[in-house]
């Protein structure tokens, strides 16, 4: 059982506050948000940071939720699960990390969107957000393509992402959101 | 006409709309997964109100935060108010934000830029 201690140390050294791997449901979102809210309350974070982290957290988790819910192509149980972690570095900076499977044919659109967002400065992001808000179509599940723009705007940092190919059908999408203080 | 009252939950705001005096309040946080469903009763109530609106309509938006899925629905609500404002009622929207909360201030400014209804930014002290 040494592995468990290794695993513990890995999370401890990585300053992981909370992590979850599994299927993302509405109830799970509610629980994670409640836990994080009370954790940040205990840490006595300034309201400004608390709100920012909470807000980005909501978007990241709901991205996972909508993605998994919407993608009927993902049938194997394994491929419906996602990974979520939140870390507070020694310097006080928060990072939110998510990982989930994505069908290879959907990578292109997501990558193009992320690159577009990363190429924009604060003002450009604001204009892009307003444009999508005002003109964009909303999907039946409520995702409107605003999530990533909002995450980039609020975090004040570039979105750090990766697609790792699994096989002919799927890749694993990783996203790290660092939140500027 | 009947008043619309939706009590707040950890994921959805309190909504009070009184068509008899033209006052709408949205207060709390708005982070439901399915916001279209949540905002539909309000959008419908505003649609009905437009046929028989009061000379003045006052709207207080006191949101702590909202997700991007709600942001589209909030815009739908504001677009209904825009129609009401161009009809027989004078609409005023008050957007409340806590001092120091730049994200909420910016969110208000985004709406202010999109819709043509008198839109006031109201700074309040932190709790």
Interface residues (C-beta under 8 A of the other chain):
Chain A: X26 X29 X30 X33 X34 X47 X48 X51 X52 X54 X55 X58 X59 X62 X65 X66 X126 X129 X130 X133 X134 X136 X138 X140 X141 X142 X143 X144 X146 X147 X149 X150 X154
Chain B: X10 X11 X31 X33 X34 X35 X36 X64 X65 X67 X68 X69 X71 X72 X75 X98 X100 X101 X102 X103 X104 X106 X110 X113 X114 X126 X127
